[in-house]
Amino acid sequence: MKHFGKPYNKKVVTKQYHDLEYITCDECKKKILPCEIRDEDSRYVKVHTWHSDWGYESAESHEYMDLCTECAPKYVSKYISEMRGTEELELENEYLWKETEEAINGDVGE
């Protein structure tokens, strides 16, 4: 069989995965552990806050936090009560999933 063009070498590519042991709540320092199914113990809230008081330099005001479900309502309540007008708040519910061998092998194609 003839191949046109430049000859090529086959390379084996591997992916490396790091299992995340836990996430720490930025307020109370509680450990949020991963789970295999949706579990309230593995739920946390990603919080993103910023403001536009300083114009272009407001980019420095962006803060990102991971909060447990107990701390999130208290933090949001406090943040909203201290708002002066240009502050922004973005919340996202997340679950910390445990990676299994099956999922890892499924991600690596042959």
Protein Blocks (a to p, Z undefined) as FASTA:
>chain_A
ZZedjddddddddddddddfbdcdfklopacdddfbdcfklgccddddddfklommlmmm
pccddddfklmmmmmmmmmmmpghlaccdddddddddddfklmmmmmcZZ
